[in-house]
Amino acid sequence: MSLARRALLAAPILAAPARAQAPVVARPARIVAGFPAGGTVDLTARLLADRLRGSWAPQLVVENRVGATGRLAIEETLRSDADGTTILITPASMITIYPHLYGDRLRYNPLTDLAPVSPVVIYPFGMAVGPGAPGVTSVAQFLDMARQRRGLSYASPAAGSVPHFTGVMLARAAGVELTHVPYRGAAPAITDAIAGQIAATINVIGDIVPHHEGGRLRMIAHTGPQRLARFPNVPTFAEAGFPDLTADEWFGVFLPARAPAAMVEQLNAMLGAAVQVPELRQNLESREFQPAHMSASAFAARIRQEHTKWGPIVQASGFRPED
């Protein structure tokens, strides 16, 4: 287990303010999510809103700002007052990968325009197939099909996301040609995989789990470092012969960079307490999410490290987004 992962799972949890105290923010507030309702980003946001409502703000709602592969939510956050009434939750890709993809076209600098608060979950990605890949039950069989059907398709929840580049790295390592089909979130990508419109999908594992269990999709590998206790028959990509595809990602909480340091620390403490609530933990863990917490400074350091890591990978892929 990496030091960063240990920090996420083992960081000391600070006590949240008692419910009887006045809310930190006196006005109604929102958690902005850049992906559609029903997906795992939205689910995590709503679980947090339920825990923070009343202690962080008297009213706390989730607002889905969908579009531009998650960038609209970040841009909306930066336009907002830095008074705690707008909280952002976003996957890592928009923070650590997008600067390398969009360069000067990106309307925000994630290293300077946002105040990292804490990750709230970490998770691997799963690769699943459906009717579009009949009979496929392993990565080897999927790659054999790709050799026979040049340009075999796979879906991701967003162009430029970690699932997108997981597919790119798989194709390069195996010497096959795969066609990437980006979607606006996990739900439509999975829907088309179930319908057989797409041969495979690489997504947050929590989005795949119910369909794998329901027999609508077959998960053939995941990016975690070891097999999951709940799915002992699903190998890791490393076991399938692709150790470079071992990775996990996070959903992180941010405030606008202008937010006072004391406010960042207050929200960090509340998030740390929230992810220890048994009901919330069980809900997240049922989707193969690991509830996580770390100090704001440690989170900022992890972001810088991952930002550096993804630069050469993005450059080597040759991918350039159109939007």
C-alpha beads as a LAMMPS data file, in Angstrom:
LAMMPS data file: protein, C-alpha beads

323 atoms
322 bonds

1 atom types
1 bond types

-500.0 500.0 xlo xhi
-500.0 500.0 ylo yhi
-500.0 500.0 zlo zhi

Masses

1 110.0

Atoms # bond

1 1 1 0.000 0.000 0.000
2 1 1 1.423 3.375 -1.010
3 1 1 2.236 6.049 1.551
4 1 1 -0.360 8.334 -0.018
5 1 1 -3.021 5.631 0.291
6 1 1 -2.054 4.984 3.927
7 1 1 -2.381 8.692 4.641
8 1 1 -5.845 8.728 3.113
9 1 1 -7.087 5.820 5.169
10 1 1 -5.193 6.345 8.401
11 1 1 -5.038 10.118 8.868
12 1 1 -6.246 11.186 12.318
13 1 1 -9.876 12.230 12.356
14 1 1 -10.738 15.507 14.008
15 1 1 -13.938 15.831 15.957
16 1 1 -16.778 17.681 14.268
17 1 1 -18.479 20.536 16.061
18 1 1 -21.474 19.497 18.103
19 1 1 -24.823 19.666 16.326
20 1 1 -26.093 22.104 18.950
21 1 1 -23.645 24.780 17.797
22 1 1 -24.611 27.378 15.242
23 1 1 -23.782 26.484 11.650
24 1 1 -20.408 27.632 10.331
25 1 1 -22.187 29.353 7.431
26 1 1 -25.315 31.305 8.302
27 1 1 -26.847 31.206 4.800
28 1 1 -28.056 28.274 2.657
29 1 1 -25.161 26.524 0.895
30 1 1 -24.638 24.048 -1.929
31 1 1 -22.321 21.242 -2.942
32 1 1 -21.585 21.557 -6.659
33 1 1 -21.045 18.313 -8.600
34 1 1 -20.060 18.195 -12.260
35 1 1 -21.802 14.932 -13.148
36 1 1 -25.427 13.821 -13.445
37 1 1 -27.757 12.797 -10.657
38 1 1 -27.611 9.087 -9.945
39 1 1 -23.876 8.660 -10.507
40 1 1 -21.346 8.049 -7.779
41 1 1 -20.127 11.662 -7.598
42 1 1 -23.716 12.767 -7.051
43 1 1 -24.342 9.972 -4.544
44 1 1 -21.263 10.884 -2.507
45 1 1 -22.222 14.559 -2.571
46 1 1 -25.711 13.775 -1.266
47 1 1 -24.393 11.574 1.526
48 1 1 -22.094 14.379 2.625
49 1 1 -24.850 16.970 2.362
50 1 1 -27.009 14.871 4.679
51 1 1 -24.215 14.773 7.266
52 1 1 -23.208 18.443 7.019
53 1 1 -26.659 19.994 6.811
54 1 1 -27.325 21.947 9.989
55 1 1 -23.708 22.000 11.141
56 1 1 -22.043 23.556 8.103
57 1 1 -25.082 25.521 6.867
58 1 1 -28.760 25.630 7.838
59 1 1 -29.621 24.323 4.362
60 1 1 -27.259 22.368 2.129
61 1 1 -28.284 21.083 -1.294
62 1 1 -26.501 19.311 -4.133
63 1 1 -26.393 21.191 -7.418
64 1 1 -25.468 19.201 -10.545
65 1 1 -23.620 21.462 -12.984
66 1 1 -23.165 18.956 -15.798
67 1 1 -21.108 19.718 -18.879
68 1 1 -17.628 20.173 -20.327
69 1 1 -16.585 16.837 -18.767
70 1 1 -16.756 18.166 -15.224
71 1 1 -15.220 21.579 -15.871
72 1 1 -18.450 23.585 -15.559
73 1 1 -18.778 22.695 -11.889
74 1 1 -15.261 23.942 -11.188
75 1 1 -15.841 27.157 -13.138
76 1 1 -19.091 27.720 -11.246
77 1 1 -17.253 27.286 -7.951
78 1 1 -14.627 29.854 -8.924
79 1 1 -17.334 32.400 -9.776
80 1 1 -18.895 31.936 -6.356
81 1 1 -18.278 33.803 -3.127
82 1 1 -15.546 32.284 -0.976
83 1 1 -17.776 32.384 2.088
84 1 1 -18.513 28.677 2.443
85 1 1 -21.802 28.774 0.583
86 1 1 -20.315 26.864 -2.368
87 1 1 -18.426 23.596 -1.920
88 1 1 -17.045 21.633 -4.858
89 1 1 -16.784 17.857 -5.084
90 1 1 -14.897 16.496 -8.079
91 1 1 -12.970 13.440 -9.234
92 1 1 -9.192 13.770 -9.457
93 1 1 -9.069 13.875 -13.265
94 1 1 -10.367 17.448 -13.497
95 1 1 -7.614 18.554 -11.121
96 1 1 -4.574 16.449 -11.996
97 1 1 -5.021 15.533 -15.690
98 1 1 -6.961 18.353 -17.338
99 1 1 -4.152 20.939 -17.034
100 1 1 -2.035 18.708 -19.292
101 1 1 -4.892 18.209 -21.742
102 1 1 -6.199 21.736 -22.144
103 1 1 -3.196 23.915 -21.317
104 1 1 -4.026 27.587 -21.809
105 1 1 -7.580 26.673 -22.856
106 1 1 -8.393 25.586 -19.321
107 1 1 -10.297 28.356 -17.565
108 1 1 -8.917 27.532 -14.145
109 1 1 -5.626 26.613 -12.530
110 1 1 -6.416 23.791 -10.102
111 1 1 -3.167 24.321 -8.218
112 1 1 -3.889 27.960 -7.406
113 1 1 -7.611 28.666 -7.900
114 1 1 -8.960 26.075 -5.476
115 1 1 -8.366 25.381 -1.803
116 1 1 -8.030 21.601 -1.300
117 1 1 -9.949 20.455 1.767
118 1 1 -9.819 16.640 1.785
119 1 1 -10.507 13.574 -0.295
120 1 1 -13.624 11.772 0.898
121 1 1 -13.344 8.445 -0.954
122 1 1 -10.743 6.513 -2.909
123 1 1 -11.560 3.740 -5.337
124 1 1 -10.305 1.632 -8.247
125 1 1 -11.782 1.508 -11.741
126 1 1 -13.426 -1.531 -13.254
127 1 1 -13.554 -2.715 -16.840
128 1 1 -16.805 -4.419 -17.792
129 1 1 -18.250 -5.930 -20.944
130 1 1 -21.786 -6.694 -22.043
131 1 1 -23.654 -7.907 -25.122
132 1 1 -21.265 -5.980 -27.360
133 1 1 -18.507 -8.432 -26.395
134 1 1 -20.321 -11.795 -26.401
135 1 1 -18.544 -14.606 -24.616
136 1 1 -15.759 -12.402 -23.269
137 1 1 -14.917 -13.186 -19.650
138 1 1 -11.302 -11.974 -19.384
139 1 1 -8.988 -9.193 -20.487
140 1 1 -7.119 -11.674 -22.714
141 1 1 -10.320 -12.593 -24.530
142 1 1 -11.254 -8.931 -24.938
143 1 1 -7.861 -8.198 -26.474
144 1 1 -8.204 -11.195 -28.786
145 1 1 -11.502 -9.736 -29.969
146 1 1 -9.810 -6.364 -30.451
147 1 1 -7.235 -7.989 -32.708
148 1 1 -10.028 -9.455 -34.809
149 1 1 -12.223 -6.350 -34.755
150 1 1 -9.941 -3.384 -35.250
151 1 1 -11.093 -0.330 -33.341
152 1 1 -13.193 -2.226 -30.798
153 1 1 -14.935 0.372 -28.671
154 1 1 -14.803 1.172 -24.986
155 1 1 -16.642 3.891 -23.092
156 1 1 -15.498 6.215 -20.329
157 1 1 -17.458 8.760 -18.269
158 1 1 -15.469 11.670 -19.716
159 1 1 -12.806 12.434 -22.274
160 1 1 -9.489 12.994 -20.552
161 1 1 -10.485 11.074 -17.432
162 1 1 -8.469 8.312 -15.764
163 1 1 -10.780 5.640 -17.269
164 1 1 -10.099 7.130 -20.711
165 1 1 -6.336 6.906 -20.224
166 1 1 -6.603 3.469 -18.643
167 1 1 -7.992 2.285 -21.974
168 1 1 -5.255 4.154 -23.853
169 1 1 -2.551 2.502 -21.752
170 1 1 -4.158 -0.932 -22.164
171 1 1 -4.262 -0.582 -25.947
172 1 1 -0.644 0.590 -26.112
173 1 1 0.627 -2.150 -23.806
174 1 1 -1.254 -4.880 -25.688
175 1 1 -0.498 -3.529 -29.153
176 1 1 -4.147 -3.316 -30.200
177 1 1 -6.346 -0.528 -31.505
178 1 1 -9.276 0.494 -29.312
179 1 1 -11.763 3.259 -30.052
180 1 1 -12.527 5.497 -27.094
181 1 1 -16.115 6.778 -26.809
182 1 1 -16.502 9.494 -24.147
183 1 1 -19.800 10.101 -22.357
184 1 1 -21.179 12.744 -20.030
185 1 1 -20.982 10.680 -16.881
186 1 1 -20.978 7.000 -15.985
187 1 1 -24.699 6.337 -16.288
188 1 1 -25.055 6.829 -20.080
189 1 1 -21.775 4.976 -20.727
190 1 1 -23.009 1.990 -18.760
191 1 1 -26.456 2.147 -20.368
192 1 1 -24.920 1.810 -23.827
193 1 1 -22.645 -1.017 -22.679
194 1 1 -25.673 -2.888 -21.335
195 1 1 -27.468 -2.285 -24.638
196 1 1 -24.512 -3.639 -26.613
197 1 1 -23.835 -0.316 -28.333
198 1 1 -20.342 -0.299 -26.809
199 1 1 -18.161 -3.378 -26.341
200 1 1 -16.774 -2.376 -22.939
201 1 1 -16.797 0.371 -20.375
202 1 1 -14.141 1.502 -17.925
203 1 1 -15.720 3.319 -15.024
204 1 1 -15.650 3.989 -11.334
205 1 1 -16.072 0.531 -9.879
206 1 1 -19.031 1.624 -7.770
207 1 1 -20.978 2.444 -10.930
208 1 1 -20.313 -1.030 -12.343
209 1 1 -20.976 -3.110 -9.225
210 1 1 -24.815 -3.233 -9.322
211 1 1 -24.814 -4.188 -13.005
212 1 1 -22.133 -6.828 -12.497
213 1 1 -24.107 -8.295 -9.611
214 1 1 -27.310 -8.090 -11.633
215 1 1 -25.771 -9.940 -14.574
216 1 1 -26.188 -7.051 -17.020
217 1 1 -22.417 -6.530 -17.301
218 1 1 -19.383 -8.713 -16.643
219 1 1 -16.503 -7.042 -14.821
220 1 1 -13.320 -8.591 -16.234
221 1 1 -10.644 -6.637 -14.326
222 1 1 -10.063 -3.674 -12.046
223 1 1 -7.214 -1.259 -11.379
224 1 1 -6.854 -1.971 -7.658
225 1 1 -3.635 -3.356 -6.162
226 1 1 -5.292 -6.598 -5.043
227 1 1 -8.469 -8.595 -5.562
228 1 1 -11.591 -7.324 -3.865
229 1 1 -12.991 -9.472 -1.074
230 1 1 -16.469 -9.045 -2.482
231 1 1 -15.440 -10.131 -6.000
232 1 1 -12.653 -12.684 -5.534
233 1 1 -13.040 -13.990 -9.082
234 1 1 -12.358 -10.613 -10.716
235 1 1 -8.596 -10.201 -11.304
236 1 1 -6.582 -7.031 -11.151
237 1 1 -5.075 -5.646 -14.331
238 1 1 -1.672 -6.539 -12.880
239 1 1 -2.737 -10.175 -12.670
240 1 1 -3.925 -9.925 -16.265
241 1 1 -0.407 -8.889 -17.266
242 1 1 -0.663 -5.093 -17.106
243 1 1 0.922 -3.847 -13.870
244 1 1 1.129 -0.242 -15.114
245 1 1 -2.672 -0.122 -14.985
246 1 1 -2.679 -0.316 -11.189
247 1 1 -4.166 2.939 -9.906
248 1 1 -6.780 4.417 -7.647
249 1 1 -8.517 7.773 -7.724
250 1 1 -10.392 10.006 -5.340
251 1 1 -13.346 12.302 -5.066
252 1 1 -12.110 15.473 -3.386
253 1 1 -13.748 18.442 -1.707
254 1 1 -12.572 21.984 -2.449
255 1 1 -13.430 25.576 -1.665
256 1 1 -12.524 28.632 -3.735
257 1 1 -8.887 29.585 -3.089
258 1 1 -9.971 32.827 -1.416
259 1 1 -11.687 30.936 1.412
260 1 1 -10.177 31.686 4.835
261 1 1 -7.760 29.065 6.136
262 1 1 -9.851 28.652 9.282
263 1 1 -12.902 27.810 7.167
264 1 1 -10.915 25.190 5.228
265 1 1 -9.855 23.588 8.501
266 1 1 -13.418 23.620 9.854
267 1 1 -14.742 21.875 6.764
268 1 1 -11.843 19.428 6.840
269 1 1 -12.706 18.498 10.428
270 1 1 -16.380 18.003 9.594
271 1 1 -15.559 15.802 6.613
272 1 1 -13.236 13.726 8.765
273 1 1 -16.025 13.123 11.239
274 1 1 -18.598 12.466 8.511
275 1 1 -16.644 9.632 6.871
276 1 1 -16.456 7.863 10.231
277 1 1 -20.254 7.641 10.593
278 1 1 -21.072 3.899 10.298
279 1 1 -24.146 4.369 8.108
280 1 1 -22.278 6.567 5.640
281 1 1 -19.253 4.248 5.597
282 1 1 -21.422 1.205 4.918
283 1 1 -23.191 2.984 2.088
284 1 1 -19.898 3.919 0.446
285 1 1 -18.200 0.586 1.075
286 1 1 -21.116 -1.250 -0.540
287 1 1 -20.005 0.471 -3.762
288 1 1 -16.346 -0.527 -3.245
289 1 1 -15.418 2.980 -2.092
290 1 1 -12.984 3.446 0.788
291 1 1 -13.999 6.450 2.903
292 1 1 -10.942 8.686 3.187
293 1 1 -9.661 11.738 4.991
294 1 1 -6.391 13.633 5.207
295 1 1 -5.240 17.090 6.225
296 1 1 -5.668 19.911 3.756
297 1 1 -1.895 20.303 3.429
298 1 1 -1.350 16.585 2.792
299 1 1 -4.138 16.611 0.202
300 1 1 -2.526 19.558 -1.573
301 1 1 0.780 17.663 -1.649
302 1 1 -0.894 14.590 -3.149
303 1 1 -2.506 16.744 -5.846
304 1 1 0.867 18.212 -6.823
305 1 1 2.425 14.739 -6.963
306 1 1 -0.330 13.334 -9.169
307 1 1 -0.320 16.410 -11.394
308 1 1 3.380 15.750 -12.094
309 1 1 2.788 12.021 -12.683
310 1 1 0.121 12.461 -15.368
311 1 1 2.023 14.957 -17.518
312 1 1 4.199 12.477 -19.455
313 1 1 1.366 9.923 -19.719
314 1 1 -0.965 12.448 -21.347
315 1 1 1.801 13.696 -23.636
316 1 1 2.712 10.157 -24.751
317 1 1 -0.939 9.377 -25.567
318 1 1 -1.106 12.139 -28.174
319 1 1 -4.722 12.806 -27.183
320 1 1 -6.050 16.344 -27.546
321 1 1 -9.650 17.144 -26.586
322 1 1 -11.876 18.863 -29.122
323 1 1 -13.996 20.880 -26.711

Bonds

1 1 1 2
2 1 2 3
3 1 3 4
4 1 4 5
5 1 5 6
6 1 6 7
7 1 7 8
8 1 8 9
9 1 9 10
10 1 10 11
11 1 11 12
12 1 12 13
13 1 13 14
14 1 14 15
15 1 15 16
16 1 16 17
17 1 17 18
18 1 18 19
19 1 19 20
20 1 20 21
21 1 21 22
22 1 22 23
23 1 23 24
24 1 24 25
25 1 25 26
26 1 26 27
27 1 27 28
28 1 28 29
29 1 29 30
30 1 30 31
31 1 31 32
32 1 32 33
33 1 33 34
34 1 34 35
35 1 35 36
36 1 36 37
37 1 37 38
38 1 38 39
39 1 39 40
40 1 40 41
41 1 41 42
42 1 42 43
43 1 43 44
44 1 44 45
45 1 45 46
46 1 46 47
47 1 47 48
48 1 48 49
49 1 49 50
50 1 50 51
51 1 51 52
52 1 52 53
53 1 53 54
54 1 54 55
55 1 55 56
56 1 56 57
57 1 57 58
58 1 58 59
59 1 59 60
60 1 60 61
61 1 61 62
62 1 62 63
63 1 63 64
64 1 64 65
65 1 65 66
66 1 66 67
67 1 67 68
68 1 68 69
69 1 69 70
70 1 70 71
71 1 71 72
72 1 72 73
73 1 73 74
74 1 74 75
75 1 75 76
76 1 76 77
77 1 77 78
78 1 78 79
79 1 79 80
80 1 80 81
81 1 81 82
82 1 82 83
83 1 83 84
84 1 84 85
85 1 85 86
86 1 86 87
87 1 87 88
88 1 88 89
89 1 89 90
90 1 90 91
91 1 91 92
92 1 92 93
93 1 93 94
94 1 94 95
95 1 95 96
96 1 96 97
97 1 97 98
98 1 98 99
99 1 99 100
100 1 100 101
101 1 101 102
102 1 102 103
103 1 103 104
104 1 104 105
105 1 105 106
106 1 106 107
107 1 107 108
108 1 108 109
109 1 109 110
110 1 110 111
111 1 111 112
112 1 112 113
113 1 113 114
114 1 114 115
115 1 115 116
116 1 116 117
117 1 117 118
118 1 118 119
119 1 119 120
120 1 120 121
121 1 121 122
122 1 122 123
123 1 123 124
124 1 124 125
125 1 125 126
126 1 126 127
127 1 127 128
128 1 128 129
129 1 129 130
130 1 130 131
131 1 131 132
132 1 132 133
133 1 133 134
134 1 134 135
135 1 135 136
136 1 136 137
137 1 137 138
138 1 138 139
139 1 139 140
140 1 140 141
141 1 141 142
142 1 142 143
143 1 143 144
144 1 144 145
145 1 145 146
146 1 146 147
147 1 147 148
148 1 148 149
149 1 149 150
150 1 150 151
151 1 151 152
152 1 152 153
153 1 153 154
154 1 154 155
155 1 155 156
156 1 156 157
157 1 157 158
158 1 158 159
159 1 159 160
160 1 160 161
161 1 161 162
162 1 162 163
163 1 163 164
164 1 164 165
165 1 165 166
166 1 166 167
167 1 167 168
168 1 168 169
169 1 169 170
170 1 170 171
171 1 171 172
172 1 172 173
173 1 173 174
174 1 174 175
175 1 175 176
176 1 176 177
177 1 177 178
178 1 178 179
179 1 179 180
180 1 180 181
181 1 181 182
182 1 182 183
183 1 183 184
184 1 184 185
185 1 185 186
186 1 186 187
187 1 187 188
188 1 188 189
189 1 189 190
190 1 190 191
191 1 191 192
192 1 192 193
193 1 193 194
194 1 194 195
195 1 195 196
196 1 196 197
197 1 197 198
198 1 198 199
199 1 199 200
200 1 200 201
201 1 201 202
202 1 202 203
203 1 203 204
204 1 204 205
205 1 205 206
206 1 206 207
207 1 207 208
208 1 208 209
209 1 209 210
210 1 210 211
211 1 211 212
212 1 212 213
213 1 213 214
214 1 214 215
215 1 215 216
216 1 216 217
217 1 217 218
218 1 218 219
219 1 219 220
220 1 220 221
221 1 221 222
222 1 222 223
223 1 223 224
224 1 224 225
225 1 225 226
226 1 226 227
227 1 227 228
228 1 228 229
229 1 229 230
230 1 230 231
231 1 231 232
232 1 232 233
233 1 233 234
234 1 234 235
235 1 235 236
236 1 236 237
237 1 237 238
238 1 238 239
239 1 239 240
240 1 240 241
241 1 241 242
242 1 242 243
243 1 243 244
244 1 244 245
245 1 245 246
246 1 246 247
247 1 247 248
248 1 248 249
249 1 249 250
250 1 250 251
251 1 251 252
252 1 252 253
253 1 253 254
254 1 254 255
255 1 255 256
256 1 256 257
257 1 257 258
258 1 258 259
259 1 259 260
260 1 260 261
261 1 261 262
262 1 262 263
263 1 263 264
264 1 264 265
265 1 265 266
266 1 266 267
267 1 267 268
268 1 268 269
269 1 269 270
270 1 270 271
271 1 271 272
272 1 272 273
273 1 273 274
274 1 274 275
275 1 275 276
276 1 276 277
277 1 277 278
278 1 278 279
279 1 279 280
280 1 280 281
281 1 281 282
282 1 282 283
283 1 283 284
284 1 284 285
285 1 285 286
286 1 286 287
287 1 287 288
288 1 288 289
289 1 289 290
290 1 290 291
291 1 291 292
292 1 292 293
293 1 293 294
294 1 294 295
295 1 295 296
296 1 296 297
297 1 297 298
298 1 298 299
299 1 299 300
300 1 300 301
301 1 301 302
302 1 302 303
303 1 303 304
304 1 304 305
305 1 305 306
306 1 306 307
307 1 307 308
308 1 308 309
309 1 309 310
310 1 310 311
311 1 311 312
312 1 312 313
313 1 313 314
314 1 314 315
315 1 315 316
316 1 316 317
317 1 317 318
318 1 318 319
319 1 319 320
320 1 320 321
321 1 321 322
322 1 322 323
